[in-house]
Amino acid sequence: AMAELSGDVRLVVDESVIELFKYSDFKDKVLAPEEVADFKPDGQVFLTDLPAMMGEAALAAPIKFHVPNKAVNAIKKRYTKMFEQKKRIGLIWTPNPDLENDARAIDLPQLAELIATPGMAFIDMQPGAATSDREGFREAYEKLELFNDPDRDLTATILPIAEQMKALDAVVTVDAPLAHLAGSLGIPTMLLLPKPRSFFRPWQWESAKSGKCKAYPSIT
C-alpha cells in the first residue's frame, strides 16, 4: 500500500519495534517518533485510515520480516528436543491484559479443549502480565500444559518475540498486535474474532467481498 502513495513516505513506529525493522525490506523508511520533526513531513496519516483513502490497495502487506535464522534455528532445536513430534502452537488470548471487558479477548479456560488437542504443544506467547489468567488456568486444569518459555522475554523488544514465533508451526491468536506480526512473518495463523462479526470487523483482517484476510494470506 505504501508504494501506491507518491513522494517520500516514511513509517513511524514505536522504539520497541525499530530493531525488528532492521530485518525488513522497509528498513530505510522507518522513523522513531522523535525523528518525525526532523523529517518535516507535509502530512501524516494513521494506517487505520488508509482503507478510506485507497480502498482494497490498503490491504496489501508490503512489509516482510526476515528474522535471523541462527536464533530461530536454536529455538527450533530446543523445542524439538522438548516437544518431540508435537506441533508447536503459539497462543495469545487477549490484546491487553490490563484492559477489562475487551470484546476481542477470550477467557483462557475457554481454550482448554483446544490446548488439550493431542499431538500439539501450546506455547504461551501472551505479552504483558496476565498472571491471574495463567495461575487460574493451572489451578483449574492441572493436567493441561501451557508452556511458558523461561528463556524468552515477552516484555522485551519485538525481535525476540518474532524469533520465537518463527520457530513455531502455527499461531492461534485473538485480534492483537502479535497477530499482525504472525501475518507479516507468514506463519500459519488461526485468528479468533468476536461473534457476530458484524459487531467487530476490523478492515485489516478480511475483505467484505471474500471473507478472507487480504492483508495477510497466512491468516485464516
C-alpha positions in Angstrom: 0.0 0.0 0.0 2.9 2.4 0.8 4.2 2.0 -2.7 0.9 3.3 -4.1 1.5 6.7 -2.4 3.6 9.3 -4.2 6.5 11.1 -2.7 8.9 10.1 0.1 6.8 8.0 2.5 8.0 7.0 6.0 6.6 4.7 8.6 6.6 6.0 12.2 7.0 3.1 14.6 7.5 2.6 18.3 11.0 2.2 19.7 10.2 -1.4 20.7 9.9 -2.5 17.1 12.7 -0.5 15.5 15.1 -3.4 15.9 12.8 -5.7 14.0 12.6 -3.4 11.0 16.3 -3.8 10.5 15.4 -7.2 9.1 12.8 -5.9 6.6 12.9 -4.5 3.1 11.5 -1.3 4.5 14.3 -0.7 6.9 15.4 2.6 5.3 11.8 4.0 5.5 11.3 3.8 9.3 11.3 6.6 11.8 11.2 6.7 15.5 8.6 9.1 17.0 11.3 11.6 18.0 12.6 11.7 14.4 9.4 12.9 12.8 10.1 16.6 13.5 13.5 16.4 11.7 11.9 14.7 8.7 9.4 17.6 8.4 6.5 15.7 6.7 4.0 17.5 4.5 1.3 15.4 6.1 0.6 12.4 8.3 -2.0 9.6 8.2 -2.8 6.7 10.5 -2.5 3.3 9.0 -6.1 2.6 10.0 -7.3 5.5 7.8 -5.6 4.1 4.6 -8.6 1.9 3.5 -10.8 5.1 3.3 -8.1 6.7 1.1 -7.0 3.8 -1.0 -9.7 1.0 -0.9 -8.5 -2.6 -1.4 -5.0 -1.5 -2.2 -4.5 -0.7 1.5 -5.0 -4.3 2.4 -1.7 -5.3 0.7 1.1 -6.3 3.2 4.3 -4.9 1.7 6.5 -5.3 4.8 8.0 -8.7 5.2 10.3 -9.5 8.1 13.4 -11.8 7.7 14.4 -12.6 11.3 17.9 -14.1 11.8 18.0 -17.8 11.1 20.6 -18.5 13.7 18.4 -17.5 16.6 15.3 -19.2 15.1 17.1 -22.5 14.4 18.5 -22.6 18.0 14.9 -22.2 19.4 13.6 -24.9 16.9 16.3 -27.3 18.1 15.4 -26.8 21.7 11.7 -27.1 21.1 12.2 -30.3 19.0 14.0 -31.8 22.0 11.3 -30.7 24.4 8.2 -31.5 22.4 9.5 -34.2 20.1 7.0 -34.8 17.3 4.3 -32.5 18.6 3.2 -29.4 16.6 4.3 -26.2 18.3 1.5 -23.7 18.5 1.8 -20.2 19.9 -1.2 -18.9 21.9 -2.4 -15.3 22.5 -5.7 -14.8 24.3 -6.0 -11.1 25.0 -4.8 -8.0 23.2 -4.2 -6.2 26.5 -4.2 -7.9 29.9 -4.7 -4.6 31.6 -7.9 -3.7 29.7 -11.1 -5.1 31.2 -14.1 -6.1 29.1 -12.3 -6.1 25.8 -14.6 -7.8 23.3 -11.6 -9.2 21.4 -10.3 -11.1 24.4 -11.0 -14.8 25.3 -11.0 -16.2 28.8 -8.2 -18.7 28.9 -10.4 -21.5 30.3 -12.5 -21.3 27.2 -9.4 -22.5 25.3 -8.9 -25.6 27.5 -10.3 -28.0 24.9 -8.1 -26.6 22.3 -5.0 -26.8 24.5 -5.9 -30.5 25.2 -5.7 -31.4 21.5 -3.4 -34.5 21.1 -0.2 -34.0 19.2 0.0 -30.3 19.9 2.2 -28.4 22.3 0.7 -24.9 23.1 3.2 -22.2 24.0 2.3 -19.1 25.9 3.0 -16.1 23.7 0.9 -13.7 25.6 2.6 -10.4 26.2 2.0 -8.4 29.4 1.4 -9.7 32.9 -1.8 -11.8 32.6 -0.6 -13.5 35.8 -4.0 -14.2 37.2 -5.1 -15.8 33.9 -2.2 -18.2 34.0 -2.5 -19.1 37.7 -6.2 -19.6 37.4 -5.8 -21.8 34.4 -3.1 -24.0 36.0 -5.3 -24.5 39.2 -8.4 -25.4 37.2 -6.6 -27.6 34.6 -3.7 -29.2 36.4 -3.2 -31.9 33.7 -3.0 -29.4 30.8 0.3 -27.8 29.9 0.5 -24.3 28.6 4.3 -23.9 28.2 5.9 -20.7 29.2 9.4 -20.5 27.9 11.7 -19.1 30.6 14.4 -18.3 28.0 12.1 -15.9 26.1 11.2 -12.4 27.4 7.8 -11.3 26.1 8.2 -7.9 27.7 11.3 -7.1 25.7 11.6 -5.6 22.2 9.6 -7.3 19.5 12.6 -9.0 17.8 13.0 -11.8 20.4 9.2 -12.5 20.1 9.5 -12.7 16.3 12.4 -15.2 16.6 10.3 -17.4 18.9 7.2 -17.1 16.8 9.2 -18.0 13.6 10.2 -21.3 15.4 6.6 -22.4 15.7 4.5 -24.4 13.4 1.4 -22.2 13.8 -0.2 -19.5 16.0 -3.7 -19.2 17.5 -4.5 -15.6 18.4 -7.2 -13.0 19.1 -7.2 -9.6 17.4 -3.9 -8.5 18.9 -0.7 -6.7 17.8 1.1 -10.1 17.6 -1.5 -11.3 15.1 0.0 -8.7 12.7 3.5 -9.9 13.4 2.4 -13.5 12.7 0.9 -12.4 9.4 4.0 -10.4 8.5 6.2 -13.4 9.2 4.0 -15.7 7.0 3.2 -18.1 9.8 0.0 -20.2 9.5 -2.3 -18.4 11.9 -5.8 -19.0 13.2 -7.5 -15.7 14.1 -10.2 -15.7 16.7 -12.6 -12.8 16.2 -15.7 -12.0 18.3 -19.2 -13.0 17.2 -21.2 -11.8 15.5 -18.7 -10.5 13.1 -20.9 -7.5 12.2 -20.2 -6.3 15.8 -16.4 -6.1 15.2 -14.9 -6.5 11.7 -11.5 -4.8 11.5 -10.7 -3.9 7.9 -7.3 -5.4 8.0 -8.5 -8.9 8.7 -10.9 -9.6 5.9 -12.5 -8.3 2.8 -16.2 -7.7 2.9 -16.4 -9.4 -0.5 -14.4 -12.5 0.0 -14.4 -13.0 3.8 -10.7 -13.8 3.6 -7.7 -12.0 5.1 -6.4 -9.7 2.3 -3.6 -8.2 4.3 -2.0 -11.5 5.5 -2.6 -14.6 3.3 -1.3 -16.9 6.1 -4.1 -15.9 8.5 -7.4 -17.7 8.4 
